[in-house]
Amino acid sequence: MKPSMKMGVIALIGICVVFYQYHLSTGVTFDQVTAFNADTSAEDAGDLPIGEEGDNYGKSPRFSEDMIRYAVYRVQIANGLSPEVSSMLVQELINQLSKNVSATTRNNFKLPPQLQPSAATVHKTVPTPRESSPSHSVEASEETPEEPLYIITPTYRRPEQIPELTRMAHTLMLVKNAHWLVIEDATVATKQVTKLLERTGLKFDHLIAPMPEKYKLKKGAKPRGVSNRNRGLQWIRANATRGVFYFADDDNTYDIELFDEIRKTKTVSMFPVGLCTKFGLSSPILKNGKFAGFYDGWVAGRKFPVDMAGFAVNVRFLHLRPNASMPFRAGYEEDGFLKSLAPFEPRDAQLLADNCTKVLAWHTQTKKNEPSAPLDMKLYGATNLVRLKQQIV
């Protein structure tokens, strides 16, 4: 076992002990945790053993599965554990608690002030109405939560889809208060994508937005990802009131610092993107600290010659422009969208990434692969290859 894995396991054993002792001291039984996570309200919890009126037990904090998930998540990030291992450990923690804690441990133990329940540490996830049913949310216990970041990622079924979304998911796991909108160019959501999103522990919505048929039949370059991004804008208008959104394609590479930067966006922010066109760079130009134009390998008369990964927009700013959208015009998607945010001029953009001196996003693009060859069922029909092939396009 690698040293990092050993440290992760040791840390998780420590978490087991801490949770077990904490569980005993507060007298919270597993049936309460179950009822709590099932959104049992105070009025409906008559069958919960909360004790007599004035009993300290009734006031003791109940910890939820989210708290266990958050603790394991912290160890996962620090020690490089995979999401699969983390999920197994979460379930094992819950199972062990249900086995080892008995009703006889209930008492009137009074917690010290530093462990008294508060809104920052005792919580439960309450589902909010959304347009899409496949959604998952894990709340972090932060006293002052960061402004939410809405990451809009268009995607489509191809051999590289799951690997690229996996890579991006592991980046977003390091971002506080991020909500991932993964929007497929499809008529039916891909089950493998949904399963991947569920395993990440991220807040997400998995949506679909197929390209209109008239554009699919059009010869030449096609406006890929436009219907997906416009669907993301629609979701934000319906569900978000504050924060920042960012168009993040799944074939790009992102520095974690980028997300701290774009959270500063008050209107529209811009920043450099690497590996773009023959210039190798797309960026605003600054001279003497002031905006002086754009550097991009393909200007083509665009007012905003920028890359899709080179700007972010404040949610409130979008709400003030209800008609803003991305046009179905290949090569002019960014320019058309930014122009639809009028009144907004290039000189009005917030210039981030240390006055546009840092590259925090790269247009890397994964090598395209041919679809895998069909499996010979006569030879391999009774083997593990059947299940493996289901995961490969």
DRENKOL-43948 format. One record per residue: x negated, y, z of N, C-alpha, C in turn. Coordinates in pm, whole numbers, plus 32768, in hexadecimal, padded with zeros to 4 digits. Atoms other than C-alpha are relative to their C-alpha. Example, Ala and Ser with C-alpha at 12.3 -4.5 7.8 and 13.67 -1.06 7.14 Angstrom:
7FA77F8980007B327E3E830C7FA680788000/80527F897FFA7AA97F9682CA804D806D8049/
This chain:
7FAB7F8780008000800080007FA8807C8000/804E7F8580077F8081597FA68007804C8085/7FFF7FB37F827F1F824080CB80798059800A/7F8D7FA57FFC80328334806980807FB58021/7F8A80507FE18134821C807480017FD78092/800980257F7380B481A981C9802C80748059/7FDA7F8B7FB180D68309824F809680187FF7/7F707FED80108234831E81BF804F7FA08055/7FBA80657FB0829D81D882657FF4801F8095/80157FDC7F728203824383B3805B80748027/7FAB7F8C7FE382B9838F839E80917FD78009/7F7480297FFF840182E1835180217FAC807C/7FEB80487F8283D581F6847A801680658070/7FEF7F967F9C83AC83318549808A803D7FF9/7F797FC7801184ED83BA84B780687FA2803B/7FA380627FC885A1827685138009800F8098/80067FF67F6D852D8296867D804280808030/7FC77F7F7FD685888407869480967FFF7FF2/7F6F8003801486E183D385FF80447FA38063/7FC5805F7FA2871E82A686DD800A803E808C/7FFF7FC17F7B86BB8360881C806380748004/7FA37F8E8006877E849387AF80907FCF8002/7F7B803B800788A983B78763802F7FD5808B/7FDE802D7F7A889D831C88BE801B8074805E/7FF37F907FA28871846789718080804E7FEC/7F887FB1801A899B850C88C9807E7FAC8007/7F8C80567FF58A7C83DB88DA80557FFE7F85/7FB38000807A8AE883F487717FFC7F757FC3/7FFC808780348B5982A386EF801080017F6A/8002800780928B4A822B858C808A80167FC4/7F7A7FEB80378CC5822C8562801F80957FF7/7FED7F7080098CBA83A185A87FB980387F85/804A7FD280768BB083D4849F804F7FE27F83/7FB2802680758C88831783A88078805A7FED/7F8C7FA880098DBD83E183FB7FD7808D7FDD/80317F78801A8CF4852083F67FE080137F6D/80257FF6808E8C6A84DC829A80767FEB7FA4/7F88801280528DC5848082218058807A8005/7FB87F817FFA8E2D85EC825880777FFB805F/7F9780027F9B8EFB85A08390800580868045/7FF17F7D7FC08F8086E8841380157FEE8094/7FEF80067F708F9B873D8583808E7FD68023/7F7480217FE49117871C8571801C7F6E7FE8/7FE5808A8024910585C084D57FAA7F9D804D/806280587FC08FF9853585BA80307FCE8088/7FCC802B7F8090DE84BD86CC7FC97F7D802F/803380837FD99048836386C77F6D80038023/808C7FF87FDD8EE883E287057FF380128097/80107FF97F6E8E7083B3886F7FB7807E8029/80447F827FE38E28851F88B4800180238094/80087FE97F718E5C85098A29806E805D8030/7F9C7FA87FC38F2C85DC8B177FE1808F7FDE/80137F73801A8F5F874F8AEC7F948037805B/806F7FC97FB48E2488068B597F8A7FA28008/806D80617FFF8D5286CC8B2D7F92802C7FA1/80727FD880548BF6871B8AAB7FF37FA67F86/800B805A80738C0E85EA89C9804D80387F8A/7FAE7FC8806A8D20869389027FBD80737FBA/80457F8E803A8C3487B488C47F797FDB7FC6/8084802780308B0386E9886C7FFD7FF97F69/80097FFD80928A8286FF8707800C7F777FC1/7FF7807B804C8ADD85F5860E7FA5800E7F87/80547FF4807789D585B1850B803A7FAC7F91/7FC5804180748A3F854C83AE7F977FBD7FAC/805A8042805E89AD847E82987FA880657FB8/804F7F988042893C85C581F77F828021804E/80757FE17FAE88538606831F7F967F937FF2/805E806E801487BA84AC82F77FC0800C7F77/80357FF28088879884E381807F9880707FF9/805D7F8E800686EE863281B97F7A7FDB8040/807C80287FBB85F2859C82AF7FAE7FA37FA7/8047805C8059859B848181BF7FCA804A7F87/802C7FB28074858A857880A07F7E804B801C/807A7FB77FDE8481864581597F877FA27FFE/806D8061800283AF850B81877FE27FD57F70/80118025808D83EA84AC801A7FA980657FB7/804B7F978044836485F97F9F7F6F80038030/80877FF67FC8823885F3808B7FA97F897FDC/80508079801281CF848E803F80157FBA7F79/7FF380378086823D844E7EDB80537F827FF5/7FAB8076800A834683477F20806180127F8B/7FA37FF98071842B82F27DFE808D80148034/7F747FEF7FD685A0834E7E0980407F7C8027/7FC580827FDF85F681DA7E0B7FDC7FD6808F/802D80267F7A852381977F43804280598068/7FC27FA27FA285AD82CF7FEB80927FDB801A/7F7480267FF1871482607FA9800E7F848057/7FFE80797FAF86CA8109803E7FE780208094/80217FDD7F76863381A681758074804A8043/7F8B7FBB7FC88760828B81A580687F9A802D/7F9C80647FDE884A815F819C7FD47FAC8077/803280507F928769809A8287800B804B8085/7FF17FB07F86876781B7838580907FFC8033/7F7380017FD888E181C3838480287F768034/7FDF80887FD488FC8048839F7FC97FE2808B/803E80197F7E8808803B84C58049804A806F/7FB87FB47F9B88C2814B857E80847FBE8023/7F7E803F7FE78A0C809485537FF17F808052/8016807D7FB689737F5485E27FD880198091/80437FF27F7F88B57FE1870A8046805C8064/7FBF7FA27FA4899A80EA879A80857FC7802D/7F8480397FCC8AB0806A887B8052806B8046/7FA77F9F7FC08BD9811589167FD9801D808F/80257FEC7F748B4180ED8A6F7F9D80728012/80627F947FF38A4181FC8A23804280898008/7FBE7F7F7FF88B4C830B8A277FF68036808E/80097FC47F7C8B1683F98B48801480957FF4/7FEC7F707FFD8B2F85618BAD7F7B804B8000/80857FC3800689C385AF8B678009808A7FC1/7FFD7F778033899487248B327F7C801D7FB7/80767FE3805088A687898A1E7FBB807F8030/80477F837FE28795888A8A61802880697F98/7FD47F94805987D989E089C17FCA7FF47F73/803B8004808686E989A6889F803E7F947FA8/7FC18068804F87B288728837809780107FF8/7F717FE88009890C8909885B802980107F6F/7FD57FFA808C89D888EE871A800F808F7FD0/7FEF7F7C803D89D68A15862F80297FEE7F71/7FD38007808C8A5B8A6884D67F8F7FDB7FA4/80738019805888FB8A44844C7FD97F6D7FFD/803080897FFA88C788DE84BC80707F997FFD/7F91805D80008A20884084DB805E80287F8F/7FAF7FDD80748AE08834839780357F827FC1/7FD7806F80558B9D875882AA801F80387F77/7FE97FD680888BBE8766813680947FFC7FE2/7F747FF780258D1687DD80CB800880117F6A/7FF97FF280918D5F879D7F5B8052807A7FDA/7FB77F8D80348DCA88D37E9E80387FDF7F79/7FC4801F80828EB288CE7D727FA380267F8F/80547FE580748DF188B57C2D80457FCD7F84/7FC58029807D8E3C88807AC37FDE7F707FDF/802C808780228D8287377AB67FFE7FAB807C/7FFD80587F8C8DA9860B7B977F797FC98027/808180397FD58C4585797B897FA58069803A/80517F997FC18BA1865C7C877FCB7FCB8084/803F802F7F858AB886267DAB7FC180788044/80367F8C7FBA8A4A87147EBB7FBF7FD58081/804480137F80894F870B7FD87FDA80888034/801D7F7E7FC98940883780BA7F847FFA8058/80757FF47FAA87F5889B8156802280598076/7FE07FB17F898804892182B97FA080758009/80507F87800087778A7B8281804E806E8047/7FBD7F947FBA87C88B9F8364802480707F9E/7FE67F99806487AC8C9682447FEA7FC27F77/80118045808087EC8BD981007FD3805E7F92/80307FB38071873C8C4F7FC88074801A7FA0/7F9F7FE8806A88018CEB7EAD80057F847FA6/7FF9807A805188848BC77DDD7FC580137F75/80338004808987D78B6C7C9880517F997FB2/7FB4805A805688A98AD47B847FAA7FE07F86/805A802B806B87D28A0C7A9480547FBB7F95/7FAE8034806E888489D279477FA67FB27FA0/80548056805287EC88AC788B80527FB77F97/7FC1804E806C8871883D77377FB37F7E7FEC/8043807F801A882686D376E480537FAE7F9F/7FB7805A805A888585C175F07FBE7F778005/802E808A7FF7885F844975D57F8F7FE67F9D/8075801E8051870983E175537FA07FAF8056/805B80507FAE85E7830275C17FBC804D8070/804A7FB27F9C8541841F7681805B803F806A/7FA47FB77FA9867B849877367FEB7FE38095/800C80237F72866083DA78807F7680228036/80837FD97FCC84E4840378A27FF380978013/800E7F6F7FF384FC857A7865805680388070/7FAC7FD47F91862085AA79537FC67FD48086/8041802F7F86856384DB7A567F91805F8029/806D7FA37FE4843385BC7A3B803680868034/7FC87F807FD7850886F47A5680437FF7808A/7FC080137F7D85CC86687B7C7F9B800A8071/80657FFD7F97848C863B7C437FC9808C8015/80247F737FED843887A87C06806C80468050/7F917FBB7FBD8590881F7C7580137FD28090/7FF9802E7F748578874B7DB27FB1805C805D/80537FA77FB18477884A7E278039808D800A/7FC67F7A8007855C89747DE98073800C8063/7F967FEB7F9E863689FC7F00807F80337FBC/7F7A7FD1802987AB8A2A7EC2800E80077F68/7FF08008809187A489BD7D57807B7FAC7FDF/7F8C804B803088DC89477CA27FE97FE57F6D/802880298086889588827B67807B7FE47FAB/7F948017805F898C88987A477FC57FB77F87/80348052806D8933877B795D80737FEA7F9F/7F907FFB805E8A06879A78237FDA7FB57F80/8022805780718A04868B7719804B80277F81/7FC27FF380838A4686B575A8803B7F777FE0/7FC18083800C8B38859175B18094800D801C/7F7180017FE28CA8853B75C1801D7FB58082/7FF480497F828C71845376EC7F7B800A8049/807B7FF37FB28B74848978037FB87F7A8008/805280797FFA8A56838E78037FF57FD18091/800080357F788A6F82AC79367F748002803D/808880027FCB88F6829079577FD6808A8031/80207F787FD488DA840A79708044801C8085/7FB77FEC7F8289E584147A7F7FBC7FB78073/8043804E7F97893583017B447F7D8042802A/807D7FBB7FE187EB83BB7B2B801B80798057/7FE07F877FB4888884FC7BA9802B7FDF808E/7FD280287F7A892E84497CCD7F8B7FD78059/8072802E7FB187E183B67D3A7FA48070802C/805E7F947FE1872E85057D43801F80468084/7FDB7FB47F8987F085937E6A801680937FE3/7FEC7F748024881086DB7DAB809480217FF4/7F7A7FD28021894C87A87D91800780087F68/7FFB8001809289C087757C2D808E7FF87FCD/7F88801F804B8AD887707B317FD57FC87F7A/801E8041807F8AC886867A088076801A7FA2/7F967FD5805A8B91871F78EC7FE47FD17F72/80118020808E8BC886DC777A802E80767FAC/7FDD7F94805C8BD787D2765A7FC87FDD7F76/8034802980828BB4873675007FF880767F9E/800C7F9C80698B3F880973DD80797FF57FA3/7F8F8006805D8C68886972FF7FD97FBC7F7D/801B804F80778C83878B71CE7FCE80537F8B/80267FAF80748C5E88AA70D77F6B80218001/80907FE67FF98AFD88EA71567FAE7F817FED/8045807E80158AA0877A71557FF07FE27F6B/8001801C808F8AF487676FE37FB180667FB0/80497F9680448A3588A36F907F737FD37FDC/80868023802C88F588756EC87F99805C8041/806A7FAF7FC787AB88F06F5080007FFF8098/800A7FF77F6C8761895E70B6808A800B803E/7F8080007FBA887B892571AA7FF380478087/80057FB97F8088D189F772DE800C7FA08077/7FFD80657F96887788E973D880038041808A/7FFA7FD17F7588CD89207544805980788018/7FAF7F867FEE89AF8A4C750580827FDF8048/7F8280237FBD8AF689A175647FE67FDA8091/802380267F768A468915769A7FEC807B8057/801E7F887FB089C78A68770E807E80568013/7F847FB57FEF8B148B1376CB805D7FBC8065/7FB280497F9A8BB98A01779B7FCA8020808A/803C7FDB7F808AC48A5278B0802B808B802B/7FD17F787FE08B228BC3789D80917FFE802E/7F73800D7FD98C908B6178B2800B7FCD808F/7FFD80387F778C4C8A9179EC7FD8806A8066/802F7F9A7FA38B8D8BAE7A90806A806B8016/7F967F9A7FF18CA38CA97A4C80717FCD8058/7F92803A7FB38D9B8BB97AEC7FDA7FDA808E/8028803A7F7F8CCC8B427C157F99804F8050/806B7FBA7FBA8BB48C367C6F801F8094800A/7FEC7F707FED8BC38D957CFD7F7D804B8016/80817FBF7FE98A558DD87D497F917F9F7FDA/80728053802388FA8D577D017FCA80217F76/80447FEE808088338D2D7BC0800E7F807FAF/80008077805488538C437A977F8F80067F9B/8075800E805687438BC379B280157F8D7FA0/7FF7806A806487488AFD786E7F7D7FB28000/807A80517FF3864F89E378AD80107F807FAF/7FF980788054862888E777947FB57F8D8042/803B80737FBC85CF878677FE7F797FD67FC7/808380258036849B8772771D7F9480668020/80627F9D7FD383E9889577C77FBD7FD48082/804580177F8082F7889A78EC800480828050/7FEB7F897FAE833289877A107FA87FFD807D/80497FED7F83824C8A077B2380658020806D/7FA17FE97F9382FE8A037C74800A80948024/7FFF7F717FE2829E8B727C9F8066804B7FAB/7FA17FBD805983818BCB7B7B808680178045/7F7B7FF77FC584BA8B8A7C48800580678071/80077F937F9F84488C707D5F800480877FB9/80017F84804D840F8D787C56808C80247FCD/7F7F7FDF803F855D8D5F7BA3806C801C8068/7F9E7FE17F9786168D6D7CF080058096801C/80057F6E7FEC85AF8EDD7CF68054804C7F9B/7FBB7FBE806E867E8F277BC0807B804C802E/7F8E7FAB7FDE877090487BF4805980197F87/7FB57FED807C87DB90757A897FD77F927F9D/803D8063805887118FC1797B7F6980088013/809280037FEF85AA8F5679BA7FC07FB97F8A/804B8040806B84A18EF178BE7F737FE1802F/8083802F7FD683538E3C78D77FC57FAB7F90/80418049806C82538D8577FD80267F6B7FFC/7FEF8090801482828C27776D7F8D7FCF7FA9/80728035804A815B8B5776F680267F987F98/7FF28065806981358A7275C98074801F7FA2/7F967FD7805B82278B3974F07FC780297F79/80267FE1808A81F68B4673757F687FFC7FEE/808F8003801F80A18B6F72D17FB1805F8058/80457FA47FA580528C8C73C37FE07FBE8085/801680467F8280608B9874E4803A80478079/7FCE7FAE7F9281148C9E75B2807380577FD1/7F947FA1801682588D6075C3800D80528080/80027FAF7F8682568E8A76B1801F80927FE2/7FFA7F6F800B82B68FF276EA7F7180388003/80827FBD8000818F90DE76AC800780758061/80097F8F7FA4812A91CD77C17F82804F7FE3/80727FA68012804892F7778D8007806B806B/80017FA47F8D7FE393C778B980757FE6805D/7F9680277FA380E593057981808D80157FCE/7F7B7FE4803582079360789C801C7FAA7F84/7FD78052807182CC929B779B7FD980427F7C/802E7FC7807F823992C5763E80277FA97F89/7FD58054806E82E091B6756C7FF97F6C8022/800180917FED82DF903E75397F917FC07FAD/8064804F804881D28F4574D3803E7F777FE9/7FBF807E802082698E1B741D7FDD7FDB7F71/8028802D8085820F8D4972EF806E80047F99/7F907FFA805F83688D6F7255805D8072802A/7FAF7F8B7FDF84018ECA7263807E80027FAA/7F90800D805F84E08EB9712C807080648017/7F9D7F987FEF858D90017171804F7FF98081/7FB6800D7F8185FC8F9A72CC7FE38076805C/80107F957F9E863590AC73CA7FBD7FCA807D/803A80437F8B85D58FB674DD7FB87F817FD0/804B8077802D84C88ECD744B7FC17FB88077/802D80467F8784AE8DF3758380267F6D7FF5/7FDF808E7FF984B78C8075D280717FEA8064/7F8F801E7FA885E48BE0767B7FD37FF48092/803280127F77850A8B9677AD7FC3807F8038/80467F867FD884918CFF77C38056806A8041/7FAD7F9B7FBE85B48DAD787180657FBD805E/7F9A802C7FA186AE8D8B798F806280748014/7F967F9B7FF787F48E4279D980457FF68087/7FB67FFB7F83889F8EB07B1980937FE17FE7/7F758029801289FB8E1A7B46805E80788001/7FA87F8A7FFC8A9C8F657BA67FF480517F80/80177FB8807D8A0190077A7280527FBE7F90/7FB2804780658AA68EFA799D8095801C8012/7F717FE97FE88BF98F2C7A43802E80897FCD/7FDD7F7A80348BEF909B79DA800680017F67/7FFF800A80928BD090247870804B7F807FD9/7FAF807980148CF08F2E78417FFB7FC57F74/80048032808A8CBA8F0E76CA7F767FCD7FD6/8088802E80228B498EB176D880017F6A7FE4/8009808D80258B018D6776297F8C7FED7F9F/806D8020805B8A038CB8754F803A7FDE7F76/7FC9801880868A3E8CB773D57FD17F7D7FC5/8025807A80488A3D8B8072FB7FB080277F83/80577FD6806D891F8C05722A7F727FD0801E/8081803F7FE687E58B30721B7F8E80647FF6/80737FA67FFC86AE8BF2727C801D8087803F/7FDA7F7D7FCA87708D1C730180567FF2807F/7FAF80187F89880D8C8274377FDC805F8071/802B7FA87F92873C8D437536802180927FE2/7FEA7F75802887518E897476809580238006/7F707FE6800088CA8E6E744880398007808B/7FCC7FFD7F7789098E1D75B47FD6807F8049/80317F8A7FB9882F8F36763B8041807F7FCA/7FBB7F8B803688D1902F754D809280058030/7F7680037FD08A288FBD75C8800C80328090/7FFF7FCC7F7689C2903677268001809A8003/7FFE7F6E800789D891A176B0806A80398060/80787FAF801789AD92A077327F847FC78045/807F80357FCE8853920A775A7F99800D7F90/806A7FEA80618711926D76A87F817FB7802D/807C80457FDA85BC91C0769E7FB480458071/804A7FB77F98852392D2777780417FF48089/7FB9800C7F818628928B78847FDF7F7F804C/801B80827FC285AA912B78CE7FA1800C8077/805F800D7F92850790DA7A1B7F8C7FA77FD1/8074804B802E83A7906379CE7FC17FB78076/802D80537F8F834A8F447AB57F7C7FBC7FE1/807D804E800D82278E507ADC7F87805D8005/80717FA67FE981388F597B637FE980597F85/80047FA78075818890587A527FDC7FB37F80/801180538079818F8F44794D7F6E7FDB7FE8/808B802D800D802B8ED179927FF07F6C8021/8005808E7FDF80838D6B79F8805D7FB17FA4/7FAB805C804C81058C4D792480367F988061/7FC2805A7FA081FC8B8D79FB80617F9F7FBD/7FAC805C804C82C18ADC78E97FB97FE07F7D/8043802B807B823D8A1277C380637FB57FA8/7FAB8044806182F389A2768B7FB77F837FD0/80578072801982478851769A80357FA27F93/7FC2805D805F8337877175D67FC07F758004/802F808A7FFB831A85FA75F57FF97FC47F74/800A8045808082A8852574D3807F7FAE7FE8/7F868049802083D8849874247FE27F6E7FE6/80108090800F8402831F742D80707FC77FAA/7F9B8046804D84B78236734380597FB08060/7FA980557FAC85E7817F73D37FC47F74800D/803C80847FE885818031746B80427F967FA9/7FCC806D805285AC7EF4739F80677FAF804E/7F9A80527FBC86DF7E1D73EE7FC07F878043/803380727FB686A97D0674E780337F7E7FC2/7FDB8084803286A97BA1746780437FB38072/7FB6803C7F9087BB7B1475467FED7F698009/801880907FFA877179AC74E57F847FE18053/807D80157FB6861379CC75748005803A808C/800B7FB47F82864D7AC5768E8086801A8045/7F7B7FE47FC987C27AB976DA80107FE28094/7FF580267F72878A7A1D78327F8D803C8052/80727FC57FBA86697AFE789A801E808D8031/7FF47F787FCC86347C4A79497FFE806A7F91/800A7FA0806E85FC7CEC77F4808880387FD9/7F7A7FD1802287747D0977C48020807F804E/7FE57F897FAD87957DFB78E77FA080727FDF/80607F98802286587EB27887802680477F7F/7FDC7FC5808086CF7EE9772480788060800E/7F907FA67FE9880B7F8B77AC7FD2808C802B/80377F807FD3872B80A078327FAC80447F96/80547FCD806B867480D676EB8054801B7F84/7FB67FDF807B86FE818475B77FB67FC67F89/
